Amino acid sequence: DDFYIVKPDPTTFWPHPAMGAIEADKAKGQVGRIHFAPAIPEDEAWVSWRRSTQKMVEGVFASANQGSAPGEEKLHLAKGQSASSWPLQNDEGKISSGEDSCVYVNTIGPRFETRAEIRSYKALGGSVVGMTCAYEWTLCSELLLPYALFSVVDNACNGMSTHPGGALQEYLDHKKDIGVVTDAMVAALVRGLSELEIPPTDSS
């Protein structure tokens, strides 16, 4: 739903002459605009893309949790996500906002964040922590390229693990399941994207 960059470096194509301001002016040969990442719910093109890509991996989650007892599922949705909002399979699905948003925190890596850093990100509304994605999200939005983020969380943040052996052991114990789920997600997305009908490019 949203992201937060710990150190927001000026990663941008703007103000290149091919980049418009609020909109891309095709008459001037412009192919992009200043970014509005993440898009607002009213941006139907973005909502439709997110809905279609999420639907592609729907079966992966059902398969991963098949046979699991309540509370022991291998795969869980992040904070702010629910069965009614993820995946967005129909027009009734809502994009979360405000306090219900799932916020991706883009940190600087490669390194593990300190416990104090994790506490501060959580206080700011962070839900998932990683070292990439927000930069790509911004650049893709500027070039009007469809972009959807799928984060597979492999361990709890520093200081938040409830695993008896800690966060590192939690990751090692779950590594096999994580690999299986990730492989299945990639396969489902490749299959789904290959079946999409791409509209013809405007030759003008």
VEXBA-188900 format. One record per atom (N, C-alpha, C): atom name; residue in one letter; x, y, z. Coordinates in pm, whole numbers. Layout:
+-------+--------+--------+--------+--------+
| atome | residu |      x |      y |      z |
+-------+--------+--------+--------+--------+
|    CA |      A |      X |      Y |      Z |
...
+-------+--------+--------+--------+--------+
END
This chain:
+-------+--------+--------+--------+--------+
| atome | residu |      x |      y |      z |
+-------+--------+--------+--------+--------+
|     N |      D |     82 |   -121 |      0 |
|    CA |      D |      0 |      0 |      0 |
|     C |      D |     85 |    126 |      0 |
|     N |      D |    198 |    121 |     68 |
|    CA |      D |    281 |    240 |     82 |
|     C |      D |    424 |    198 |    114 |
|     N |      F |    517 |    293 |    106 |
|    CA |      F |    654 |    262 |    145 |
|     C |      F |    719 |    381 |    213 |
|     N |      Y |    826 |    351 |    285 |
|    CA |      Y |    900 |    453 |    359 |
|     C |      Y |   1048 |    426 |    336 |
|     N |      I |   1121 |    524 |    277 |
|    CA |      I |   1263 |    507 |    251 |
|     C |      I |   1342 |    573 |    365 |
|     N |      V |   1424 |    494 |    433 |
|    CA |      V |   1499 |    545 |    547 |
|     C |      V |   1590 |    660 |    506 |
|     N |      K |   1658 |    645 |    391 |
|    CA |      K |   1743 |    751 |    338 |
|     C |      K |   1698 |    777 |    194 |
|     N |      P |   1604 |    869 |    175 |
|    CA |      P |   1546 |    890 |     42 |
|     C |      P |   1640 |    961 |    -55 |
|     N |      D |   1735 |    886 |   -110 |
|    CA |      D |   1825 |    943 |   -210 |
|     C |      D |   1745 |    987 |   -333 |
|     N |      P |   1793 |   1090 |   -405 |
|    CA |      P |   1720 |   1140 |   -523 |
|     C |      P |   1733 |   1047 |   -643 |
|     N |      T |   1675 |    926 |   -631 |
|    CA |      T |   1674 |    831 |   -742 |
|     C |      T |   1556 |    866 |   -831 |
|     N |      T |   1582 |    930 |   -944 |
|    CA |      T |   1473 |    980 |  -1027 |
|     C |      T |   1518 |   1007 |  -1169 |
|     N |      F |   1424 |    995 |  -1264 |
|    CA |      F |   1449 |   1033 |  -1403 |
|     C |      F |   1414 |   1180 |  -1425 |
|     N |      W |   1342 |   1238 |  -1334 |
|    CA |      W |   1295 |   1375 |  -1347 |
|     C |      W |   1404 |   1471 |  -1300 |
|     N |      P |   1436 |   1586 |  -1364 |
|    CA |      P |   1362 |   1651 |  -1473 |
|     C |      P |   1424 |   1629 |  -1612 |
|     N |      H |   1447 |   1507 |  -1654 |
|    CA |      H |   1489 |   1477 |  -1791 |
|     C |      H |   1381 |   1531 |  -1886 |
|     N |      P |   1420 |   1584 |  -2005 |
|    CA |      P |   1321 |   1641 |  -2097 |
|     C |      P |   1211 |   1544 |  -2140 |
|     N |      A |   1237 |   1413 |  -2130 |
|    CA |      A |   1134 |   1316 |  -2166 |
|     C |      A |   1034 |   1293 |  -2054 |
|     N |      M |   1055 |   1361 |  -1940 |
|    CA |      M |    964 |   1346 |  -1826 |
|     C |      M |    875 |   1468 |  -1816 |
|     N |      G |    745 |   1444 |  -1806 |
|    CA |      G |    651 |   1554 |  -1790 |
|     C |      G |    642 |   1595 |  -1644 |
|     N |      A |    552 |   1685 |  -1616 |
|    CA |      A |    531 |   1730 |  -1478 |
|     C |      A |    421 |   1643 |  -1417 |
|     N |      I |    298 |   1692 |  -1422 |
|    CA |      I |    187 |   1614 |  -1367 |
|     C |      I |    146 |   1502 |  -1462 |
|     N |      E |    156 |   1530 |  -1593 |
|    CA |      E |    123 |   1431 |  -1694 |
|     C |      E |    231 |   1428 |  -1801 |
|     N |      A |    241 |   1317 |  -1874 |
|    CA |      A |    335 |   1306 |  -1986 |
|     C |      A |    270 |   1366 |  -2110 |
|     N |      D |    338 |   1461 |  -2175 |
|    CA |      D |    288 |   1526 |  -2296 |
|     C |      D |    345 |   1453 |  -2418 |
|     N |      K |    265 |   1366 |  -2481 |
|    CA |      K |    313 |   1288 |  -2595 |
|     C |      K |    355 |   1376 |  -2711 |
|     N |      A |    292 |   1494 |  -2724 |
|    CA |      A |    327 |   1584 |  -2834 |
|     C |      A |    471 |   1633 |  -2822 |
|     N |      K |    524 |   1631 |  -2701 |
|    CA |      K |    663 |   1673 |  -2677 |
|     C |      K |    756 |   1553 |  -2667 |
|     N |      G |    705 |   1436 |  -2694 |
|    CA |      G |    786 |   1316 |  -2687 |
|     C |      G |    812 |   1269 |  -2545 |
|     N |      Q |    731 |   1313 |  -2452 |
|    CA |      Q |    750 |   1274 |  -2312 |
|     C |      Q |    692 |   1135 |  -2286 |
|     N |      V |    761 |   1058 |  -2204 |
|    CA |      V |    720 |    920 |  -2177 |
|     C |      V |    690 |    896 |  -2029 |
|     N |      G |    707 |    997 |  -1946 |
|    CA |      G |    684 |    977 |  -1804 |
|     C |      G |    642 |   1105 |  -1735 |
|     N |      R |    627 |   1097 |  -1604 |
|    CA |      R |    584 |   1212 |  -1524 |
|     C |      R |    650 |   1203 |  -1388 |
|     N |      I |    646 |   1309 |  -1313 |
|    CA |      I |    696 |   1304 |  -1176 |
|     C |      I |    613 |   1200 |  -1102 |
|     N |      H |    680 |   1120 |  -1021 |
|    CA |      H |    612 |   1000 |   -968 |
|     C |      H |    507 |   1030 |   -862 |
|     N |      F |    408 |    944 |   -857 |
|    CA |      F |    306 |    946 |   -753 |
|     C |      F |    304 |    807 |   -692 |
|     N |      A |    417 |    764 |   -643 |
|    CA |      A |    429 |    629 |   -587 |
|     C |      A |    421 |    635 |   -435 |
|     N |      P |    339 |    550 |   -375 |
|    CA |      P |    249 |    457 |   -443 |
|     C |      P |    124 |    527 |   -493 |
|     N |      A |     60 |    469 |   -593 |
|    CA |      A |    -57 |    530 |   -654 |
|     C |      A |   -174 |    534 |   -555 |
|     N |      I |   -262 |    628 |   -577 |
|    CA |      I |   -381 |    639 |   -493 |
|     C |      I |   -487 |    541 |   -542 |
|     N |      P |   -582 |    504 |   -457 |
|    CA |      P |   -683 |    405 |   -496 |
|     C |      P |   -760 |    445 |   -622 |
|     N |      E |   -775 |    576 |   -647 |
|    CA |      E |   -851 |    621 |   -763 |
|     C |      E |   -777 |    598 |   -895 |
|     N |      D |   -649 |    562 |   -888 |
|    CA |      D |   -573 |    534 |  -1009 |
|     C |      D |   -611 |    395 |  -1058 |
|     N |      E |   -712 |    388 |  -1143 |
|    CA |      E |   -771 |    260 |  -1182 |
|     C |      E |   -672 |    169 |  -1253 |
|     N |      A |   -580 |    228 |  -1333 |
|    CA |      A |   -483 |    146 |  -1403 |
|     C |      A |   -396 |     69 |  -1305 |
|     N |      W |   -354 |    137 |  -1197 |
|    CA |      W |   -269 |     72 |  -1097 |
|     C |      W |   -348 |    -30 |  -1016 |
|     N |      V |   -471 |      5 |   -981 |
|    CA |      V |   -554 |    -87 |   -903 |
|     C |      V |   -582 |   -214 |   -984 |
|     N |      S |   -610 |   -199 |  -1113 |
|    CA |      S |   -639 |   -314 |  -1198 |
|     C |      S |   -518 |   -405 |  -1212 |
|     N |      W |   -399 |   -344 |  -1226 |
|    CA |      W |   -276 |   -423 |  -1239 |
|     C |      W |   -248 |   -499 |  -1110 |
|     N |      R |   -264 |   -431 |   -997 |
|    CA |      R |   -241 |   -497 |   -869 |
|     C |      R |   -338 |   -613 |   -849 |
|     N |      R |   -464 |   -589 |   -887 |
|    CA |      R |   -564 |   -694 |   -871 |
|     C |      R |   -530 |   -817 |   -957 |
|     N |      S |   -488 |   -793 |  -1081 |
|    CA |      S |   -460 |   -905 |  -1171 |
|     C |      S |   -338 |   -985 |  -1128 |
|     N |      T |   -231 |   -916 |  -1080 |
|    CA |      T |   -111 |   -989 |  -1039 |
|     C |      T |   -134 |  -1065 |   -908 |
|     N |      Q |   -211 |  -1007 |   -819 |
|    CA |      Q |   -240 |  -1076 |   -694 |
|     C |      Q |   -323 |  -1202 |   -719 |
|     N |      K |   -413 |  -1193 |   -816 |
|    CA |      K |   -497 |  -1309 |   -846 |
|     C |      K |   -413 |  -1423 |   -902 |
|     N |      M |   -301 |  -1389 |   -971 |
|    CA |      M |   -215 |  -1491 |  -1029 |
|     C |      M |   -155 |  -1584 |   -923 |
|     N |      V |   -128 |  -1530 |   -804 |
|    CA |      V |    -62 |  -1611 |   -701 |
|     C |      V |   -158 |  -1660 |   -594 |
|     N |      E |   -287 |  -1641 |   -617 |
|    CA |      E |   -386 |  -1683 |   -518 |
|     C |      E |   -371 |  -1829 |   -480 |
|     N |      G |   -351 |  -1916 |   -580 |
|    CA |      G |   -340 |  -2058 |   -553 |
|     C |      G |   -219 |  -2096 |   -471 |
|     N |      V |   -112 |  -2015 |   -478 |
|    CA |      V |     10 |  -2044 |   -403 |
|     C |      V |    -17 |  -2040 |   -254 |
|     N |      F |    -92 |  -1940 |   -209 |
|    CA |      F |   -120 |  -1926 |    -66 |
|     C |      F |   -211 |  -2038 |    -16 |
|     N |      A |   -311 |  -2073 |    -95 |
|    CA |      A |   -402 |  -2181 |    -56 |
|     C |      A |   -326 |  -2313 |    -47 |
|     N |      S |   -236 |  -2337 |   -141 |
|    CA |      S |   -159 |  -2461 |   -143 |
|     C |      S |    -61 |  -2468 |    -27 |
|     N |      A |      4 |  -2355 |      3 |
|    CA |      A |    104 |  -2353 |    111 |
|     C |      A |     42 |  -2383 |    247 |
|     N |      N |    -82 |  -2340 |    267 |
|    CA |      N |   -146 |  -2357 |    398 |
|     C |      N |   -238 |  -2479 |    404 |
|     N |      Q |   -244 |  -2556 |    296 |
|    CA |      Q |   -332 |  -2671 |    293 |
|     C |      Q |   -293 |  -2773 |    401 |
|     N |      G |   -389 |  -2811 |    481 |
|    CA |      G |   -365 |  -2909 |    585 |
|     C |      G |   -309 |  -2853 |    715 |
|     N |      S |   -283 |  -2721 |    718 |
|    CA |      S |   -228 |  -2659 |    839 |
|     C |      S |   -339 |  -2632 |    940 |
|     N |      A |   -309 |  -2655 |   1066 |
|    CA |      A |   -406 |  -2626 |   1171 |
|     C |      A |   -416 |  -2476 |   1191 |
|     N |      P |   -530 |  -2425 |   1238 |
|    CA |      P |   -546 |  -2281 |   1263 |
|     C |      P |   -434 |  -2228 |   1354 |
|     N |      G |   -371 |  -2121 |   1310 |
|    CA |      G |   -262 |  -2063 |   1387 |
|     C |      G |   -126 |  -2119 |   1352 |
|     N |      E |   -123 |  -2226 |   1271 |
|    CA |      E |      4 |  -2288 |   1234 |
|     C |      E |     29 |  -2279 |   1082 |
|     N |      E |    -38 |  -2187 |   1015 |
|    CA |      E |    -23 |  -2171 |    872 |
|     C |      E |    121 |  -2132 |    838 |
|     N |      K |    171 |  -2184 |    726 |
|    CA |      K |    307 |  -2151 |    682 |
|     C |      K |    314 |  -2009 |    627 |
|     N |      L |    203 |  -1961 |    575 |
|    CA |      L |    200 |  -1831 |    509 |
|     C |      L |     95 |  -1743 |    574 |
|     N |      H |    134 |  -1622 |    610 |
|    CA |      H |     43 |  -1527 |    672 |
|     C |      H |     45 |  -1396 |    594 |
|     N |      L |    -65 |  -1326 |    596 |
|    CA |      L |    -69 |  -1193 |    536 |
|     C |      L |    -11 |  -1093 |    634 |
|     N |      A |     40 |   -982 |    581 |
|    CA |      A |    102 |   -880 |    666 |
|     C |      A |     -5 |   -794 |    733 |
|     N |      K |     41 |   -712 |    826 |
|    CA |      K |    -48 |   -620 |    897 |
|     C |      K |   -123 |   -533 |    797 |
|     N |      G |   -254 |   -519 |    819 |
|    CA |      G |   -334 |   -436 |    731 |
|     C |      G |   -392 |   -512 |    613 |
|     N |      Q |   -351 |   -637 |    594 |
|    CA |      Q |   -404 |   -717 |    484 |
|     C |      Q |   -499 |   -822 |    539 |
|     N |      S |   -602 |   -849 |    462 |
|    CA |      S |   -701 |   -948 |    504 |
|     C |      S |   -752 |  -1022 |    381 |
|     N |      A |   -830 |  -1126 |    404 |
|    CA |      A |   -884 |  -1204 |    293 |
|     C |      A |   -972 |  -1118 |    203 |
|     N |      S |  -1033 |  -1011 |    259 |
|    CA |      S |  -1120 |   -926 |    179 |
|     C |      S |  -1045 |   -821 |    100 |
|     N |      S |   -920 |   -794 |    137 |
|    CA |      S |   -844 |   -691 |     65 |
|     C |      S |   -728 |   -748 |    -14 |
|     N |      W |   -691 |   -874 |     12 |
|    CA |      W |   -577 |   -935 |    -59 |
|     C |      W |   -607 |  -1083 |    -79 |
|     N |      P |   -616 |  -1133 |   -201 |
|    CA |      P |   -598 |  -1054 |   -322 |
|     C |      P |   -723 |   -976 |   -360 |
|     N |      L |   -704 |   -872 |   -440 |
|    CA |      L |   -816 |   -790 |   -487 |
|     C |      L |   -872 |   -859 |   -612 |
|     N |      Q |   -964 |   -949 |   -593 |
|    CA |      Q |  -1012 |  -1029 |   -705 |
|     C |      Q |  -1131 |   -966 |   -778 |
|     N |      N |  -1191 |   -867 |   -718 |
|    CA |      N |  -1306 |   -806 |   -782 |
|     C |      N |  -1314 |   -659 |   -746 |
|     N |      D |  -1411 |   -592 |   -800 |
|    CA |      D |  -1422 |   -447 |   -780 |
|     C |      D |  -1458 |   -409 |   -637 |
|     N |      E |  -1495 |   -508 |   -554 |
|    CA |      E |  -1529 |   -478 |   -416 |
|     C |      E |  -1407 |   -472 |   -327 |
|     N |      G |  -1290 |   -519 |   -379 |
|    CA |      G |  -1168 |   -514 |   -301 |
|     C |      G |  -1126 |   -371 |   -277 |
|     N |      K |  -1079 |   -340 |   -160 |
|    CA |      K |  -1042 |   -203 |   -125 |
|     C |      K |   -891 |   -192 |   -104 |
|     N |      I |   -835 |    -79 |   -145 |
|    CA |      I |   -696 |    -50 |   -118 |
|     C |      I |   -687 |     11 |     21 |
|     N |      S |   -603 |    -45 |    105 |
|    CA |      S |   -591 |      6 |    242 |
|     C |      S |   -528 |    144 |    241 |
|     N |      S |   -557 |    220 |    343 |
|    CA |      S |   -498 |    354 |    355 |
|     C |      S |   -488 |    391 |    502 |
|     N |      G |   -407 |    490 |    529 |
|    CA |      G |   -396 |    539 |    666 |
|     C |      G |   -341 |    435 |    761 |
|     N |      E |   -405 |    420 |    875 |
|    CA |      E |   -354 |    331 |    979 |
|     C |      E |   -361 |    184 |    939 |
|     N |      D |   -443 |    151 |    839 |
|    CA |      D |   -458 |     12 |    797 |
|     C |      D |   -361 |    -27 |    687 |
|     N |      S |   -277 |     67 |    641 |
|    CA |      S |   -187 |     39 |    529 |
|     C |      S |    -78 |    -59 |    569 |
|     N |      C |    -36 |   -139 |    472 |
|    CA |      C |     82 |   -224 |    488 |
|     C |      C |    198 |   -144 |    431 |
|     N |      V |    290 |   -102 |    517 |
|    CA |      V |    398 |    -11 |    476 |
|     C |      V |    531 |    -85 |    468 |
|     N |      Y |    595 |    -78 |    352 |
|    CA |      Y |    726 |   -139 |    330 |
|     C |      Y |    834 |    -37 |    367 |
|     N |      V |    923 |    -74 |    458 |
|    CA |      V |   1033 |     14 |    500 |
|     C |      V |   1158 |    -25 |    422 |
|     N |      N |   1207 |     66 |    338 |
|    CA |      N |   1327 |     42 |    256 |
|     C |      N |   1449 |     95 |    332 |
|     N |      T |   1528 |      2 |    387 |
|    CA |      T |   1646 |     41 |    463 |
|     C |      T |   1771 |     39 |    374 |
|     N |      I |   1884 |     77 |    431 |
|    CA |      I |   2010 |     77 |    358 |
|     C |      I |   2087 |    -50 |    395 |
|     N |      G |   2131 |   -125 |    294 |
|    CA |      G |   2201 |   -251 |    321 |
|     C |      G |   2328 |   -263 |    241 |
|     N |      P |   2389 |   -381 |    245 |
|    CA |      P |   2341 |   -501 |    317 |
|     C |      P |   2386 |   -504 |    462 |
|     N |      R |   2292 |   -505 |    550 |
|    CA |      R |   2318 |   -517 |    694 |
|     C |      R |   2188 |   -545 |    767 |
|     N |      F |   2200 |   -604 |    887 |
|    CA |      F |   2083 |   -621 |    972 |
|     C |      F |   2060 |   -492 |   1049 |
|     N |      E |   1936 |   -452 |   1060 |
|    CA |      E |   1904 |   -332 |   1135 |
|     C |      E |   1918 |   -359 |   1286 |
|     N |      T |   1947 |   -256 |   1361 |
|    CA |      T |   1958 |   -273 |   1506 |
|     C |      T |   1817 |   -282 |   1566 |
|     N |      R |   1811 |   -327 |   1690 |
|    CA |      R |   1681 |   -337 |   1758 |
|     C |      R |   1617 |   -199 |   1773 |
|     N |      A |   1701 |    -98 |   1801 |
|    CA |      A |   1649 |     38 |   1816 |
|     C |      A |   1591 |     89 |   1684 |
|     N |      E |   1660 |     58 |   1573 |
|    CA |      E |   1609 |    100 |   1442 |
|     C |      E |   1474 |     36 |   1412 |
|     N |      I |   1464 |    -94 |   1441 |
|    CA |      I |   1338 |   -164 |   1416 |
|     C |      I |   1225 |   -104 |   1499 |
|     N |      R |   1253 |    -71 |   1625 |
|    CA |      R |   1150 |     -9 |   1709 |
|     C |      R |   1104 |    123 |   1650 |
|     N |      S |   1199 |    200 |   1596 |
|    CA |      S |   1162 |    330 |   1539 |
|     C |      S |   1079 |    313 |   1412 |
|     N |      Y |   1114 |    214 |   1328 |
|    CA |      Y |   1037 |    190 |   1205 |
|     C |      Y |    894 |    146 |   1239 |
|     N |      K |    883 |     62 |   1342 |
|    CA |      K |    752 |     15 |   1383 |
|     C |      K |    667 |    131 |   1435 |
|     N |      A |    729 |    221 |   1511 |
|    CA |      A |    658 |    337 |   1564 |
|     C |      A |    610 |    429 |   1453 |
|     N |      L |    683 |    430 |   1340 |
|    CA |      L |    647 |    515 |   1226 |
|     C |      L |    543 |    449 |   1136 |
|     N |      G |    503 |    326 |   1170 |
|    CA |      G |    399 |    259 |   1093 |
|     C |      G |    448 |    150 |   1001 |
|     N |      G |    577 |    114 |   1009 |
|    CA |      G |    632 |     11 |    921 |
|     C |      G |    575 |   -127 |    949 |
|     N |      S |    555 |   -205 |    842 |
|    CA |      S |    503 |   -340 |    854 |
|     C |      S |    605 |   -445 |    811 |
|     N |      V |    680 |   -415 |    704 |
|    CA |      V |    778 |   -507 |    647 |
|     C |      V |    907 |   -429 |    621 |
|     N |      V |   1022 |   -490 |    653 |
|    CA |      V |   1151 |   -424 |    633 |
|     C |      V |   1232 |   -498 |    528 |
|     N |      G |   1291 |   -424 |    436 |
|    CA |      G |   1376 |   -482 |    332 |
|     C |      G |   1477 |   -378 |    284 |
|     N |      M |   1563 |   -417 |    191 |
|    CA |      M |   1672 |   -330 |    147 |
|     C |      M |   1657 |   -283 |      2 |
|     N |      T |   1543 |   -310 |    -58 |
|    CA |      T |   1522 |   -270 |   -197 |
|     C |      T |   1374 |   -247 |   -220 |
|     N |      C |   1333 |   -231 |   -342 |
|    CA |      C |   1194 |   -218 |   -387 |
|     C |      C |   1143 |    -75 |   -398 |
|     N |      A |   1163 |      8 |   -296 |
|    CA |      A |   1108 |    144 |   -302 |
|     C |      A |   1170 |    226 |   -415 |
|     N |      Y |   1301 |    207 |   -439 |
|    CA |      Y |   1367 |    280 |   -547 |
|     C |      Y |   1308 |    239 |   -682 |
|     N |      E |   1292 |    108 |   -702 |
|    CA |      E |   1235 |     59 |   -827 |
|     C |      E |   1091 |    105 |   -843 |
|     N |      W |   1018 |    106 |   -732 |
|    CA |      W |    878 |    148 |   -732 |
|     C |      W |    869 |    293 |   -783 |
|     N |      T |    957 |    378 |   -735 |
|    CA |      T |    957 |    519 |   -776 |
|     C |      T |    987 |    533 |   -925 |
|     N |      L |   1094 |    467 |   -971 |
|    CA |      L |   1135 |    479 |  -1111 |
|     C |      L |   1029 |    422 |  -1206 |
|     N |      C |    972 |    308 |  -1171 |
|    CA |      C |    867 |    250 |  -1255 |
|     C |      C |    745 |    342 |  -1261 |
|     N |      S |    711 |    403 |  -1149 |
|    CA |      S |    597 |    493 |  -1147 |
|     C |      S |    622 |    614 |  -1237 |
|     N |      E |    745 |    664 |  -1236 |
|    CA |      E |    779 |    778 |  -1321 |
|     C |      E |    763 |    744 |  -1468 |
|     N |      L |    802 |    623 |  -1507 |
|    CA |      L |    795 |    582 |  -1647 |
|     C |      L |    660 |    519 |  -1682 |
|     N |      L |    566 |    524 |  -1588 |
|    CA |      L |    432 |    471 |  -1608 |
|     C |      L |    434 |    321 |  -1637 |
|     N |      L |    531 |    251 |  -1579 |
|    CA |      L |    541 |    106 |  -1595 |
|     C |      L |    463 |     37 |  -1484 |
|     N |      P |    381 |    -61 |  -1516 |
|    CA |      P |    308 |   -134 |  -1411 |
|     C |      P |    407 |   -197 |  -1313 |
|     N |      Y |    382 |   -181 |  -1183 |
|    CA |      Y |    473 |   -234 |  -1083 |
|     C |      Y |    392 |   -289 |   -967 |
|     N |      A |    421 |   -413 |   -930 |
|    CA |      A |    355 |   -474 |   -815 |
|     C |      A |    462 |   -537 |   -727 |
|     N |      L |    450 |   -520 |   -597 |
|    CA |      L |    550 |   -569 |   -503 |
|     C |      L |    498 |   -691 |   -427 |
|     N |      F |    573 |   -800 |   -434 |
|    CA |      F |    542 |   -920 |   -358 |
|     C |      F |    659 |   -945 |   -263 |
|     N |      S |    636 |   -931 |   -134 |
|    CA |      S |    742 |   -951 |    -36 |
|     C |      S |    719 |  -1084 |     37 |
|     N |      V |    820 |  -1170 |     32 |
|    CA |      V |    814 |  -1296 |    107 |
|     C |      V |    902 |  -1277 |    230 |
|     N |      V |    841 |  -1270 |    346 |
|    CA |      V |    913 |  -1242 |    471 |
|     C |      V |    973 |  -1372 |    524 |
|     N |      D |   1107 |  -1373 |    540 |
|    CA |      D |   1171 |  -1497 |    582 |
|     C |      D |   1206 |  -1503 |    730 |
|     N |      N |   1204 |  -1392 |    800 |
|    CA |      N |   1231 |  -1396 |    944 |
|     C |      N |   1180 |  -1267 |   1009 |
|     N |      A |   1164 |  -1274 |   1142 |
|    CA |      A |   1121 |  -1156 |   1216 |
|     C |      A |   1236 |  -1055 |   1224 |
|     N |      C |   1202 |   -930 |   1240 |
|    CA |      C |   1304 |   -825 |   1252 |
|     C |      C |   1384 |   -842 |   1381 |
|     N |      N |   1500 |   -782 |   1383 |
|    CA |      N |   1590 |   -788 |   1498 |
|     C |      N |   1517 |   -744 |   1626 |
|     N |      G |   1516 |   -833 |   1724 |
|    CA |      G |   1453 |   -800 |   1852 |
|     C |      G |   1306 |   -834 |   1860 |
|     N |      M |   1247 |   -884 |   1750 |
|    CA |      M |   1104 |   -912 |   1750 |
|     C |      M |   1071 |  -1060 |   1735 |
|     N |      S |   1172 |  -1144 |   1714 |
|    CA |      S |   1146 |  -1286 |   1695 |
|     C |      S |   1099 |  -1352 |   1825 |
|     N |      T |    999 |  -1438 |   1812 |
|    CA |      T |    952 |  -1517 |   1927 |
|     C |      T |   1001 |  -1661 |   1917 |
|     N |      H |   1086 |  -1688 |   1816 |
|    CA |      H |   1142 |  -1823 |   1799 |
|     C |      H |   1240 |  -1851 |   1912 |
|     N |      P |   1237 |  -1971 |   1970 |
|    CA |      P |   1328 |  -2005 |   2081 |
|     C |      P |   1475 |  -1982 |   2049 |
|     N |      G |   1514 |  -2000 |   1921 |
|    CA |      G |   1654 |  -1984 |   1884 |
|     C |      G |   1688 |  -1846 |   1829 |
|     N |      G |   1589 |  -1756 |   1825 |
|    CA |      G |   1614 |  -1622 |   1773 |
|     C |      G |   1585 |  -1610 |   1624 |
|     N |      A |   1602 |  -1488 |   1572 |
|    CA |      A |   1566 |  -1459 |   1433 |
|     C |      A |   1648 |  -1539 |   1332 |
|     N |      L |   1779 |  -1556 |   1357 |
|    CA |      L |   1863 |  -1629 |   1263 |
|     C |      L |   1821 |  -1775 |   1254 |
|     N |      Q |   1799 |  -1838 |   1369 |
|    CA |      Q |   1756 |  -1978 |   1368 |
|     C |      Q |   1617 |  -1992 |   1308 |
|     N |      E |   1534 |  -1891 |   1329 |
|    CA |      E |   1400 |  -1891 |   1270 |
|     C |      E |   1411 |  -1895 |   1117 |
|     N |      Y |   1502 |  -1815 |   1062 |
|    CA |      Y |   1523 |  -1812 |    917 |
|     C |      Y |   1574 |  -1948 |    868 |
|     N |      L |   1673 |  -2005 |    939 |
|    CA |      L |   1729 |  -2134 |    897 |
|     C |      L |   1624 |  -2244 |    902 |
|     N |      D |   1539 |  -2242 |   1004 |
|    CA |      D |   1436 |  -2345 |   1018 |
|     C |      D |   1331 |  -2335 |    907 |
|     N |      H |   1304 |  -2212 |    864 |
|    CA |      H |   1198 |  -2190 |    766 |
|     C |      H |   1250 |  -2180 |    623 |
|     N |      K |   1383 |  -2191 |    606 |
|    CA |      K |   1443 |  -2167 |    475 |
|     C |      K |   1385 |  -2255 |    366 |
|     N |      K |   1363 |  -2383 |    395 |
|    CA |      K |   1311 |  -2475 |    294 |
|     C |      K |   1172 |  -2435 |    250 |
|     N |      D |   1085 |  -2406 |    348 |
|    CA |      D |    948 |  -2365 |    314 |
|     C |      D |    949 |  -2235 |    235 |
|     N |      I |   1038 |  -2142 |    272 |
|    CA |      I |   1046 |  -2013 |    204 |
|     C |      I |   1082 |  -2034 |     57 |
|     N |      G |   1179 |  -2122 |     33 |
|    CA |      G |   1222 |  -2150 |   -104 |
|     C |      G |   1110 |  -2209 |   -188 |
|     N |      V |   1035 |  -2301 |   -129 |
|    CA |      V |    925 |  -2365 |   -201 |
|     C |      V |    818 |  -2263 |   -237 |
|     N |      V |    782 |  -2178 |   -141 |
|    CA |      V |    679 |  -2077 |   -164 |
|     C |      V |    725 |  -1975 |   -268 |
|     N |      T |    850 |  -1929 |   -257 |
|    CA |      T |    903 |  -1831 |   -352 |
|     C |      T |    906 |  -1887 |   -493 |
|     N |      D |    953 |  -2011 |   -508 |
|    CA |      D |    957 |  -2074 |   -641 |
|     C |      D |    816 |  -2084 |   -700 |
|     N |      A |    719 |  -2120 |   -616 |
|    CA |      A |    581 |  -2134 |   -663 |
|     C |      A |    524 |  -1999 |   -704 |
|     N |      M |    557 |  -1893 |   -629 |
|    CA |      M |    509 |  -1759 |   -663 |
|     C |      M |    566 |  -1712 |   -796 |
|     N |      V |    697 |  -1732 |   -814 |
|    CA |      V |    761 |  -1691 |   -940 |
|     C |      V |    701 |  -1766 |  -1058 |
|     N |      A |    681 |  -1897 |  -1042 |
|    CA |      A |    624 |  -1978 |  -1149 |
|     C |      A |    483 |  -1930 |  -1183 |
|     N |      A |    404 |  -1899 |  -1079 |
|    CA |      A |    266 |  -1854 |  -1102 |
|     C |      A |    264 |  -1718 |  -1172 |
|     N |      L |    355 |  -1629 |  -1133 |
|    CA |      L |    359 |  -1497 |  -1197 |
|     C |      L |    406 |  -1506 |  -1341 |
|     N |      V |    508 |  -1587 |  -1367 |
|    CA |      V |    557 |  -1604 |  -1505 |
|     C |      V |    446 |  -1660 |  -1593 |
|     N |      R |    375 |  -1760 |  -1541 |
|    CA |      R |    266 |  -1821 |  -1617 |
|     C |      R |    154 |  -1719 |  -1642 |
|     N |      G |    118 |  -1646 |  -1538 |
|    CA |      G |     10 |  -1548 |  -1551 |
|     C |      G |     46 |  -1433 |  -1643 |
|     N |      L |    168 |  -1381 |  -1630 |
|    CA |      L |    210 |  -1269 |  -1715 |
|     C |      L |    222 |  -1310 |  -1861 |
|     N |      S |    263 |  -1435 |  -1885 |
|    CA |      S |    278 |  -1482 |  -2024 |
|     C |      S |    142 |  -1496 |  -2092 |
|     N |      E |     37 |  -1507 |  -2013 |
|    CA |      E |    -96 |  -1524 |  -2070 |
|     C |      E |   -171 |  -1392 |  -2087 |
|     N |      L |   -112 |  -1283 |  -2040 |
|    CA |      L |   -177 |  -1153 |  -2053 |
|     C |      L |   -182 |  -1109 |  -2199 |
|     N |      E |   -289 |  -1044 |  -2236 |
|    CA |      E |   -301 |   -989 |  -2369 |
|     C |      E |   -247 |   -846 |  -2366 |
|     N |      I |   -138 |   -821 |  -2438 |
|    CA |      I |    -76 |   -689 |  -2442 |
|     C |      I |   -138 |   -607 |  -2553 |
|     N |      P |   -194 |   -490 |  -2522 |
|    CA |      P |   -255 |   -407 |  -2626 |
|     C |      P |   -150 |   -359 |  -2725 |
|     N |      P |   -186 |   -339 |  -2852 |
|    CA |      P |    -88 |   -292 |  -2953 |
|     C |      P |    -36 |   -155 |  -2919 |
|     N |      T |     91 |   -131 |  -2951 |
|    CA |      T |    154 |     -3 |  -2924 |
|     C |      T |    110 |    102 |  -3025 |
|     N |      D |     85 |    221 |  -2977 |
|    CA |      D |     46 |    332 |  -3064 |
|     C |      D |    166 |    376 |  -3146 |
|     N |      S |    163 |    346 |  -3277 |
|    CA |      S |    277 |    376 |  -3363 |
|     C |      S |    297 |    524 |  -3388 |
|     N |      S |    195 |    605 |  -3355 |
|    CA |      S |    208 |    748 |  -3376 |
|     C |      S |    301 |    809 |  -3274 |
+-------+--------+--------+--------+--------+
END
